[in-house]
Amino acid sequence: MALPLKIDALPEPELEFANASRDIDPRRALAKHGPIDDRGLRTIRLGLIGLPEDIEAAKGWLQRLSQFAPASEGNSNRFRDWPGLEKALHSRFVTDNAWIRPIEPGHYSSLFKDAVSGRTFEELVELFDGRISSLYGDDAPDCILVCIKPELGDLRVANPGLTPEERKALEVLRAEEESDQLALFQPSPEELKQAEALYTMADDLLFRTFYRALKARAMTHDEAVPIQILRRDTIDRPDDKGQSFATRFWNMATSTYYKAKGVPWRPTDLPKNVCFVGISFHHMKKRSGHLVYASVAQAYSTDVQPFALKGASIDYDQRRDRLPYLNEGQAKSLLDDVLQQYSDRAGVTPDRIVIHKTSSYQPEELKGFAAAAKDRVASVDYIWMRATAFRMVRKGLEEPCVEHCAG
C-alpha cells in the first residue's frame, strides 16, 4: 500500500552582491556584479612558501588567474567560466620577494624520507611553520600561499601519542563513521571525497596529516596570517582530468579572497536583530589523557559580522545514538557566550535566537539553552537536520515526482 507523501521543494536562497544585486548563483553574480564589499580594485598581498620549483609554479598559477578560462565540465549551470580575477573579485593578487620564503630542497628531502615513518614528521611541520611565521609582523602579507607536492599533501602518519585503549576506542568510532558513509546514494568520486571530509573525526586522531598539522601549528601564533594550501597537482593536472582550470581558479581565488578578510557575498532578507546559531562538533583531540570532541558555535545576523566561538570539550563517550551532545551546563555556557558576543558587537541583545544542529536535541541541551535565554531573549527556535539514506533525484530541471516517490 502506497503511503501519502508530501514534498515541498525549497527555493534556492538569494545572496547579495555589489550594488545590492541579488542572485542564487555566486559565480554568475560575482562575474556580473562583483563582491559585496567591493570598494574598487583591491590589491591582496600574498606570501609564498615552498620548494623553489613549487614557488615558480605558484607564480605562474597566479599570473594565469588574471586570464579567462573556460569551464569544460559540460554543465554550464553548475560550472561557470572563469572571467579573470579582476572581473570575478575586483582584485589583484600580488607578491614580492620580501614575502617569499623558499624551502631548501636537500633539507626537505632528508626530512620527508623519514617523515613517512613518523620519525621526522614534526621537524617537517616545523620547517614549513618556521618559514610561514617569519612573514608575520607589521608588513605581513594578507594571506600566505603554501605550495606543496602531492606526496606531502597526502602524507599521514600514525599518532604515536595514543594509548592502546584510546586507539581501540577510536577504531570503534571510525567503524561507525565508515558505516554512515556507506549509506551515501551512489556517490561520484568527487562526492565521496567531500563526504570523507565530514567523517574524519576518529581518523584524524588515529593519524596525523601534514596539511592539518601545519594549519593547527600556524594558528597557535599570536600574529598568525591565514594560509592557503596550493597543491602542485592542482596546478599541473590537465584541464580534462577532473576539475577544469576554471573551477580550480574559482575555488582557490574565492577562498583566498575570504581568508584575506574579503566578503564575497552575504545572505539576503534575514530579519533584523535575529541571531542564527549553528552548533557543531568538530575533530576529536586529546585533553589530559582523554579523548574529547570540540564543540563550536557559529553565529551570523544582518546586524553583526559572523563570528565563531569555541564551546566545551566533550568526553568521547558523552554520546547518544552515536552522536555527541552538550550537557545542560555546557549548552547554557555556550549560548551565554553567543549572547554576550552579539551584545558587544550590536549594542543590543537579539530579539530572537534560531539554533541549528545536524543532530536531534537532547533534553539537557534544551534545558541549558532555555536557561541562557531566560529573561534575555523573547523567542528561541530550535531546528535540526540530519542526513538520511532517503534521496530524490531531479529529471533535468523538473522537481522530483511525488507519485513515483510514494509508490
FILUMMI-883793 format. One line per field, with one value per residue (C-alpha): x, y, z; residue in three letters. Coordinates in steps of 0.1 Angstrom, whole numbers, plus 5000, padded with zeros to 4 digits. Layout:
<recs>
x	X	...
y	Y	...
z	Z	...
kedren	ala	...
</recs>
This chain:
<recs>
x	5000	5014	5018	5009	5039	5040	5071	5079	5108	5125	5138	5175	5182	5192	5226	5236	5265	5278	5253	5226	5224	5209	5214	5212	5245	5276	5299	5275	5268	5305	5313	5285	5284	5314	5317	5295	5324	5336	5354	5371	5401	5416	5452	5457	5493	5503	5533	5547	5562	5575	5604	5620	5604	5570	5572	5579	5549	5527	5539	5528	5494	5489	5496	5470	5444	5442	5431	5398	5395	5365	5348	5350	5328	5298	5271	5271	5246	5268	5303	5310	5337	5364	5363	5397	5405	5397	5363	5354	5365	5376	5411	5447	5469	5504	5536	5570	5605	5601	5572	5588	5604	5618	5624	5658	5654	5681	5668	5632	5642	5660	5631	5604	5622	5620	5587	5568	5577	5569	5604	5608	5571	5572	5605	5589	5559	5583	5604	5573	5559	5592	5591	5554	5559	5589	5564	5545	5548	5539	5545	5528	5510	5472	5474	5502	5502	5519	5526	5532	5539	5511	5531	5534	5497	5489	5514	5499	5515	5501	5496	5523	5506	5477	5474	5462	5428	5425	5434	5408	5381	5390	5389	5353	5343	5359	5340	5308	5317	5326	5292	5275	5295	5282	5246	5255	5235	5257	5284	5307	5344	5342	5312	5328	5359	5337	5318	5351	5359	5328	5335	5371	5369	5382	5406	5422	5433	5444	5465	5483	5482	5507	5481	5461	5491	5506	5473	5470	5506	5502	5471	5490	5509	5497	5502	5491	5483	5458	5474	5461	5474	5480	5490	5512	5487	5461	5485	5498	5467	5455	5422	5404	5413	5388	5380	5387	5411	5382	5367	5400	5405	5371	5377	5412	5406	5374	5389	5420	5398	5378	5410	5424	5393	5372	5334	5323	5285	5260	5225	5195	5162	5173	5151	5166	5180	5178	5208	5212	5235	5249	5262	5286	5311	5345	5375	5385	5415	5433	5430	5445	5448	5412	5396	5372	5351	5354	5321	5318	5291	5290	5267	5255	5230	5222	5234	5268	5297	5297	5317	5327	5331	5347	5325	5332	5354	5331	5342	5340	5315	5291	5270	5235	5227	5264	5264	5279	5257	5260	5250	5229	5258	5278	5247	5240	5276	5278	5247	5257	5289	5270	5246	5274	5294	5263	5255	5291	5290	5255	5249	5217	5205	5189	5151	5152	5177	5175	5197	5206	5221	5227	5215	5184	5182	5188	5168	5199	5207	5171	5173	5207	5197	5164	5183	5207	5178	5155	5147	5171	5156	5119	5120	5142	5137	5153	5160	5178	5185	5202	5213	5194	5196	5165	5172	5153	5167	5156	5149	5166	5152	5119	5110	5111	5078	5057	5038	5069	5085	5054	5046
y	5000	5034	5058	5095	5117	5155	5171	5208	5220	5248	5275	5284	5312	5345	5361	5397	5411	5445	5473	5454	5429	5395	5360	5324	5315	5330	5326	5341	5370	5377	5377	5402	5424	5418	5410	5428	5445	5460	5493	5494	5473	5457	5446	5414	5407	5371	5354	5323	5293	5261	5245	5268	5249	5249	5287	5292	5271	5291	5323	5310	5300	5335	5350	5327	5339	5372	5354	5340	5302	5282	5255	5221	5201	5203	5216	5254	5260	5244	5250	5286	5300	5319	5355	5365	5377	5414	5407	5380	5395	5431	5422	5416	5391	5404	5391	5404	5390	5402	5378	5347	5321	5291	5257	5242	5211	5190	5196	5189	5156	5143	5151	5138	5105	5098	5116	5088	5065	5093	5099	5134	5144	5171	5185	5187	5207	5229	5236	5250	5267	5285	5299	5309	5326	5346	5366	5378	5414	5449	5443	5409	5398	5394	5356	5331	5306	5273	5253	5216	5185	5158	5133	5159	5168	5131	5124	5110	5090	5070	5091	5079	5096	5072	5045	5010	5018	5051	5035	5008	5034	5054	5022	5016	5052	5051	5019	5037	5067	5045	5027	5060	5067	5035	5050	5076	5074	5063	5089	5101	5101	5138	5135	5106	5127	5155	5131	5117	5152	5152	5118	5121	5129	5095	5091	5125	5114	5079	5095	5129	5145	5171	5195	5196	5196	5226	5245	5237	5248	5281	5290	5289	5321	5355	5373	5344	5352	5328	5302	5288	5254	5250	5215	5210	5186	5213	5234	5207	5184	5187	5205	5174	5154	5161	5197	5222	5251	5274	5256	5254	5291	5298	5276	5289	5326	5328	5310	5333	5364	5354	5345	5379	5394	5399	5393	5380	5378	5376	5362	5384	5390	5379	5395	5424	5417	5379	5358	5325	5300	5267	5242	5216	5190	5191	5168	5149	5156	5146	5165	5154	5118	5116	5117	5146	5163	5201	5219	5251	5277	5299	5329	5353	5381	5411	5433	5419	5403	5365	5351	5317	5306	5276	5256	5229	5199	5169	5134	5109	5087	5116	5104	5091	5073	5075	5113	5137	5162	5191	5186	5213	5234	5232	5243	5272	5284	5282	5303	5327	5334	5338	5363	5383	5385	5396	5422	5435	5438	5450	5470	5452	5417	5399	5397	5361	5332	5304	5275	5249	5214	5184	5160	5159	5180	5162	5172	5185	5208	5223	5230	5247	5268	5278	5288	5310	5327	5332	5369	5379	5367	5368	5338	5308	5284	5250	5234	5202	5185	5152	5133	5102	5075	5089	5106	5123	5130	5157	5149	5177	5209	5192	5187	5151	5133	5127	5098	5079	5085	5074	5043
z	5000	4990	5018	5013	5009	5006	4991	4993	4971	4989	4965	4964	4988	4973	4981	4980	4960	4950	4944	4962	4934	4941	4927	4937	4918	4935	4905	4880	4903	4911	4874	4867	4898	4919	4957	4982	4999	4965	4970	4937	4925	4956	4959	4980	4991	4991	5007	4990	5008	4991	4973	4947	4918	4935	4942	4905	4896	4921	4905	4871	4886	4900	4866	4850	4874	4855	4823	4811	4814	4800	4822	4805	4828	4805	4829	4824	4852	4878	4864	4853	4831	4850	4838	4853	4888	4883	4868	4893	4926	4915	4929	4921	4938	4941	4957	4963	4971	5006	5011	4995	5017	4998	5014	5009	4987	5004	5039	5027	5010	5041	5064	5040	5036	5074	5079	5061	5091	5115	5128	5113	5109	5135	5121	5086	5101	5119	5087	5069	5100	5105	5070	5075	5109	5095	5074	5105	5117	5107	5070	5068	5036	5037	5031	5027	4998	5007	4976	4983	4963	4962	4983	5011	5009	5012	5040	5071	5100	5129	5160	5185	5214	5217	5244	5233	5250	5231	5198	5203	5211	5180	5159	5170	5163	5128	5120	5129	5107	5078	5081	5077	5046	5030	5032	5005	4974	4945	4952	4924	4933	4939	4962	4981	4987	5000	5022	5037	5049	5070	5086	5097	5135	5146	5117	5123	5158	5147	5120	5117	5083	5072	5060	5092	5114	5096	5098	5135	5142	5122	5142	5175	5168	5181	5148	5126	5090	5072	5050	5017	5006	4969	4957	4927	4912	4913	4891	4869	4863	4827	4821	4811	4842	4869	4876	4849	4855	4856	4885	4903	4898	4913	4943	4951	4944	4964	4993	4992	4989	5020	5040	5032	5050	5019	5020	4986	4994	5023	5028	5019	5037	5071	5098	5118	5152	5149	5157	5138	5156	5142	5168	5156	5170	5153	5152	5182	5202	5234	5267	5299	5287	5275	5240	5236	5209	5204	5203	5182	5177	5146	5146	5119	5116	5095	5124	5131	5112	5115	5144	5159	5195	5210	5233	5259	5252	5254	5265	5236	5254	5260	5231	5223	5191	5183	5183	5208	5227	5252	5288	5305	5318	5285	5265	5288	5288	5250	5244	5272	5253	5220	5235	5251	5219	5200	5226	5225	5187	5181	5213	5220	5228	5199	5199	5187	5186	5160	5168	5142	5147	5125	5152	5174	5205	5238	5269	5286	5256	5256	5293	5290	5261	5277	5309	5290	5270	5300	5307	5279	5246	5237	5214	5208	5178	5175	5141	5134	5101	5098	5067	5059	5032	5015	4982	4954	4920	4896	4860	4843	4858	4869	4905	4919	4911	4942	4927	4918	4952	4971	4951
kedren	met	ala	leu	pro	leu	lys	ile	asp	ala	leu	pro	glu	pro	glu	leu	glu	phe	ala	asn	ala	ser	arg	asp	ile	asp	pro	arg	arg	ala	leu	ala	lys	his	gly	pro	ile	asp	asp	arg	gly	leu	arg	thr	ile	arg	leu	gly	leu	ile	gly	leu	pro	glu	asp	ile	glu	ala	ala	lys	gly	trp	leu	gln	arg	leu	ser	gln	phe	ala	pro	ala	ser	glu	gly	asn	ser	asn	arg	phe	arg	asp	trp	pro	gly	leu	glu	lys	ala	leu	his	ser	arg	phe	val	thr	asp	asn	ala	trp	ile	arg	pro	ile	glu	pro	gly	his	tyr	ser	ser	leu	phe	lys	asp	ala	val	ser	gly	arg	thr	phe	glu	glu	leu	val	glu	leu	phe	asp	gly	arg	ile	ser	ser	leu	tyr	gly	asp	asp	ala	pro	asp	cys	ile	leu	val	cys	ile	lys	pro	glu	leu	gly	asp	leu	arg	val	ala	asn	pro	gly	leu	thr	pro	glu	glu	arg	lys	ala	leu	glu	val	leu	arg	ala	glu	glu	glu	ser	asp	gln	leu	ala	leu	phe	gln	pro	ser	pro	glu	glu	leu	lys	gln	ala	glu	ala	leu	tyr	thr	met	ala	asp	asp	leu	leu	phe	arg	thr	phe	tyr	arg	ala	leu	lys	ala	arg	ala	met	thr	his	asp	glu	ala	val	pro	ile	gln	ile	leu	arg	arg	asp	thr	ile	asp	arg	pro	asp	asp	lys	gly	gln	ser	phe	ala	thr	arg	phe	trp	asn	met	ala	thr	ser	thr	tyr	tyr	lys	ala	lys	gly	val	pro	trp	arg	pro	thr	asp	leu	pro	lys	asn	val	cys	phe	val	gly	ile	ser	phe	his	his	met	lys	lys	arg	ser	gly	his	leu	val	tyr	ala	ser	val	ala	gln	ala	tyr	ser	thr	asp	val	gln	pro	phe	ala	leu	lys	gly	ala	ser	ile	asp	tyr	asp	gln	arg	arg	asp	arg	leu	pro	tyr	leu	asn	glu	gly	gln	ala	lys	ser	leu	leu	asp	asp	val	leu	gln	gln	tyr	ser	asp	arg	ala	gly	val	thr	pro	asp	arg	ile	val	ile	his	lys	thr	ser	ser	tyr	gln	pro	glu	glu	leu	lys	gly	phe	ala	ala	ala	ala	lys	asp	arg	val	ala	ser	val	asp	tyr	ile	trp	met	arg	ala	thr	ala	phe	arg	met	val	arg	lys	gly	leu	glu	glu	pro	cys	val	glu	his	cys	ala	gly
</recs>
